[in-house]
Amino acid sequence: MTSLLDEAPLAPLGPTGLVFMASGQGSQRPGMGADLLDIPEVAATFACASDVLGRDVAALVRDAAPEELNDTRNAQIAISALSIGIGWALAARGIVPDALLGFSLGQISALVLGDMLDEEAAFALIAERSRLMGEAADGNPGVMSAFLKITLAEAQELCAACAEGEVLVPANLNGGGQIVMAGTPAAVSRAEEAWAASKGRFSRLATSGGFHSPLMASAAEPFAAYLAGVDFRESAVPVIGNVHGAPLEVATVREELVAHLVSPVQFEASVQKLAAAGAQMFAEVGFGGVLANLVKRIDRAAPRAAIQDRASFDAFVAENGE
């Protein structure tokens, strides 16, 4: 695997050092964020998503069965609506980030919160992205599994040993010894068995495809064509991209979003670069607390928060709001 990571350090962050982290796919659960839907900014975001898509997105998070919500076409919209809505609600209460970092799908939520992309355009983009990824997953079935206490070198060796001519790659470089593999079901199963045989642990993820791997390659060309018609703006604060671990720019954001489909998520490197640039709080906006827990794996001393329900939202506002 050839790394696309940009090794250049980030410019120093603003005075609060607050980083919003937008959740990625796999964090979805039925009922997620239901007690936040009466917050005006959250309600407005779900209403916007519903208008764009012609369906009740709030009902999706309240009422959908796990199987329905796990479908990438539904999960992506629900997760992004919650992340964006929470981000806007915090900003309305004077809590504004100095940098943004999304995880996979969350990269698009981060673009919205960084004012690089209009909310309406984002939901239309996510619908097209999820459709294309769903078609790619249907045509090239895949799965994802998180391997624990593994190095990148070990992950690459495992892929080489277990692929047997099929797709099997490190897809999410999460940090703290956790790397998510993506590939065909058989290849991932072989890797899981081999890792278990060496006393390693793993956990299958609730995704409906082998994302950030060559299994998504068929989505790249039509997604690039779609993005050619999407308008982006420069952001006032850094929005860190997953592919290169560097701030996204209008000139290159379309290329990055296409590469993102088949390239690993450089989460650990991005968190480390943000910490070196002066991050003082990593606040996950979205359900599940997955990213906040990953930050803990990367740096146990890093201040972090997971803002995912009314109690955590109210507590964070009380401590950090105007």
C-alpha positions in Angstrom: 0.0 0.0 0.0 1.4 3.3 -1.0 0.7 6.0 1.5 -0.8 9.3 0.3 -0.3 11.0 3.7 1.1 14.6 3.6 3.8 14.7 6.2 3.8 18.5 6.4 2.7 19.8 9.8 -0.5 21.8 10.2 -0.5 25.6 10.9 -1.2 26.4 14.6 -4.9 26.3 15.4 -6.9 29.1 16.8 -7.1 30.1 20.5 -9.6 27.5 21.8 -8.0 24.6 20.0 -11.4 23.0 19.6 -11.7 20.3 17.0 -15.1 19.0 15.9 -15.0 15.3 14.7 -17.9 14.2 12.6 -18.8 10.5 12.9 -18.5 7.9 10.2 -20.5 5.0 9.0 -20.8 2.1 11.4 -21.8 4.4 14.3 -25.5 4.2 13.5 -28.0 2.7 15.9 -31.8 2.7 15.9 -33.0 5.7 17.9 -29.7 7.5 17.7 -30.0 11.2 18.6 -33.8 11.0 19.0 -33.7 13.2 22.1 -31.9 15.9 20.2 -34.5 16.3 17.5 -36.3 19.1 19.4 -33.2 21.3 19.4 -34.1 23.9 16.7 -30.8 23.6 14.7 -30.9 19.8 14.7 -34.6 19.8 13.7 -33.8 22.2 10.9 -31.0 20.0 9.6 -33.2 16.9 9.5 -35.9 18.9 7.8 -33.4 20.0 5.2 -32.3 16.4 4.6 -35.9 15.3 4.4 -36.7 18.1 1.8 -33.7 17.2 -0.3 -34.4 13.5 -0.3 -38.2 13.5 -0.3 -38.4 11.3 2.8 -38.7 11.7 6.6 -35.1 11.4 7.8 -36.1 12.0 11.5 -38.4 9.0 11.2 -35.5 6.9 9.9 -33.4 7.5 13.1 -36.4 7.1 15.4 -38.1 4.1 13.8 -35.9 2.1 11.4 -35.0 -1.5 12.2 -31.2 -2.2 12.4 -31.2 -3.9 9.0 -32.8 -0.9 7.3 -30.6 1.6 9.1 -27.4 -0.3 8.3 -28.0 -0.1 4.5 -25.4 2.4 3.4 -28.1 4.4 1.5 -29.9 5.0 4.8 -26.9 5.0 7.3 -25.0 7.8 5.5 -27.9 10.2 5.5 -28.9 9.6 9.1 -25.3 9.9 10.4 -24.5 13.0 8.5 -27.8 14.8 9.5 -27.1 14.1 13.1 -23.5 15.3 13.0 -24.3 18.4 11.0 -27.3 19.3 13.2 -25.3 18.9 16.5 -22.5 21.0 15.0 -24.8 23.8 14.0 -26.5 23.7 17.5 -23.2 24.0 19.2 -22.2 26.9 17.0 -25.5 28.7 17.7 -24.5 28.6 21.4 -21.1 30.1 20.8 -19.1 26.9 20.5 -17.2 27.2 17.2 -14.4 24.9 16.2 -10.9 25.9 15.2 -10.6 22.8 13.0 -12.8 20.0 11.7 -12.0 16.3 11.1 -14.5 13.9 9.7 -14.1 10.1 9.6 -15.0 8.7 6.2 -18.6 9.8 5.6 -17.9 12.4 8.3 -15.6 14.2 6.0 -18.6 15.5 4.1 -20.3 16.6 7.4 -17.1 18.4 8.2 -17.2 20.2 4.8 -20.6 21.6 5.7 -19.6 22.7 9.2 -16.6 24.3 7.8 -18.8 26.2 5.3 -17.1 24.7 2.3 -20.3 23.1 1.1 -24.0 24.1 1.4 -26.2 21.8 3.5 -28.6 21.2 0.7 -25.8 20.3 -1.7 -24.3 18.0 0.9 -27.4 15.9 1.4 -27.8 15.5 -2.4 -24.1 14.6 -2.6 -24.4 12.1 0.2 -27.4 10.5 -1.5 -25.5 10.1 -4.7 -22.4 8.9 -2.9 -24.4 6.3 -0.9 -26.2 5.2 -4.1 -23.0 4.7 -6.0 -21.3 3.0 -3.0 -24.3 0.8 -2.5 -24.2 -0.2 -6.2 -20.5 -1.0 -5.9 -21.1 -3.0 -2.8 -23.9 -4.9 -4.5 -21.7 -5.7 -7.5 -18.5 -6.4 -5.5 -19.6 -7.6 -2.0 -17.3 -6.9 0.8 -17.0 -6.6 4.6 -14.9 -4.7 7.1 -13.4 -5.9 10.4 -11.4 -4.1 13.1 -8.2 -5.8 14.1 -6.8 -5.0 17.5 -3.2 -4.7 18.7 -1.9 -4.8 15.2 0.7 -2.7 13.5 0.5 -1.4 9.9 3.3 -3.7 8.9 1.5 -6.7 10.5 -1.7 -5.7 8.7 0.0 -5.5 5.4 1.7 -8.9 5.9 -1.7 -10.4 6.9 -3.3 -9.0 3.7 -0.5 -10.4 1.6 -0.8 -13.8 3.2 -4.6 -14.1 3.2 -5.8 -12.3 0.1 -5.3 -15.3 -2.2 -5.9 -13.1 -5.3 -8.9 -11.3 -3.7 -9.2 -7.8 -2.4 -7.9 -7.4 1.2 -6.5 -4.1 2.4 -6.0 -1.9 5.4 -8.9 0.6 5.1 -9.0 2.6 8.3 -5.8 3.5 10.2 -7.4 4.2 13.5 -4.5 4.3 15.9 -3.8 2.7 19.2 -3.1 -0.6 17.5 -6.5 -0.7 15.7 -6.6 -1.1 11.9 -9.8 -1.9 10.0 -9.4 -4.3 7.1 -11.7 -4.2 4.0 -12.1 -6.9 1.4 -14.1 -9.7 0.1 -16.0 -11.8 2.7 -13.8 -14.8 2.2 -10.5 -12.8 2.3 -11.5 -10.9 5.5 -12.6 -14.2 7.1 -9.2 -15.8 6.3 -7.5 -12.8 7.9 -9.7 -13.0 11.0 -8.9 -16.7 11.4 -5.2 -16.1 10.9 -5.2 -13.3 13.4 -7.2 -15.3 16.0 -4.7 -18.2 15.6 -2.0 -15.8 16.7 -4.1 -14.8 19.7 -5.2 -11.6 18.1 -8.7 -10.1 18.5 -11.0 -8.6 15.8 -14.6 -7.3 15.5 -16.8 -7.2 12.4 -18.2 -3.8 11.6 -21.9 -2.9 10.8 -21.2 -1.8 7.3 -22.8 -3.1 4.1 -19.6 -3.1 1.9 -15.8 -3.1 1.8 -15.4 0.6 1.9 -12.1 2.5 1.3 -10.9 -0.4 -0.8 -10.6 -1.4 -4.5 -14.1 -2.9 -4.1 -15.4 0.7 -4.4 -13.5 1.4 -7.7 -16.6 1.2 -9.9 -18.1 4.2 -8.0 -15.1 6.5 -8.7 -15.8 7.6 -12.2 -19.5 8.4 -11.8 -18.8 10.1 -8.5 -16.2 12.3 -10.1 -18.6 13.3 -12.8 -21.2 14.2 -10.2 -18.7 16.3 -8.1 -17.8 18.3 -11.2 -21.2 20.0 -10.8 -20.9 20.7 -7.1 -19.8 24.1 -5.8 -17.3 24.4 -3.0 -15.9 27.3 -1.0 -12.7 27.8 0.9 -13.1 27.2 4.6 -12.2 29.7 7.3 -10.8 26.9 9.5 -8.9 23.8 8.5 -11.0 20.9 7.3 -8.6 17.9 7.5 -9.0 15.4 4.7 -8.8 11.7 5.3 -6.7 10.7 2.3 -3.7 13.1 2.8 -4.2 14.3 6.4 -4.0 17.9 5.2 -6.5 20.8 5.0 -8.9 20.5 2.1 -8.9 23.2 -0.6 -11.4 24.0 -3.3 -8.8 23.2 -6.0 -8.3 19.6 -4.8 -11.4 18.7 -2.8 -13.2 16.9 -5.6 -10.1 14.8 -6.4 -9.8 14.0 -2.7 -13.4 12.9 -2.3 -13.0 10.5 -5.2 -9.8 9.1 -3.9 -11.5 8.7 -0.6 -13.7 5.9 -1.9 -10.7 3.6 -2.4 -8.0 5.0 0.0 -7.5 4.3 3.7 -8.7 6.8 6.3 -5.6 8.4 7.9 -7.3 9.0 11.3 -4.4 8.4 13.6 -2.0 10.7 11.6 -4.7 13.4 11.4 -5.2 13.4 15.2 -1.5 13.5 15.8 -1.0 16.4 13.5 -3.9 18.3 15.1 -2.5 17.7 18.5 0.9 19.0 17.4 -0.9 22.1 16.0 -2.5 23.0 19.3 -5.7 21.0 19.6 -7.0 21.3 23.2 -10.3 19.4 22.8 -11.5 16.7 20.4 -15.3 16.8 20.4 -17.1 14.2 18.4 -20.4 15.4 17.0 -22.5 12.4 16.2 -23.6 9.1 17.7 -21.6 6.3 19.4 -18.5 7.9 20.7 -16.3 5.9 18.4 -14.0 8.7 17.4 -13.7 10.0 21.0 -12.6 6.5 22.0 -10.1 6.3 19.1 -8.6 9.6 20.2 -8.2 8.0 23.7 -6.4 5.0 22.0 -4.0 7.4 20.2 -3.3 9.8 23.2 -4.8 9.0 26.6 -4.1 12.5 27.8 -5.9 14.2 24.9 -9.1 16.0 26.1 -12.1 14.5 24.3 -15.9 14.5 24.4 -18.7 12.6 22.7 -21.7 14.8 22.0 -24.4 12.3 21.0 -27.5 12.8 23.1 -29.3 15.5 25.1 -27.4 14.9 28.3 -24.0 15.1 26.7 -25.0 18.1 24.6 -26.3 20.0 27.6 -23.2 19.2 29.6 -20.9 20.3 26.8 -22.8 23.6 26.3 -22.8 24.3 30.0 -19.1 23.9 30.2 -18.1 25.6 26.9 -20.9 27.8 25.7 -21.4 31.5 25.9 
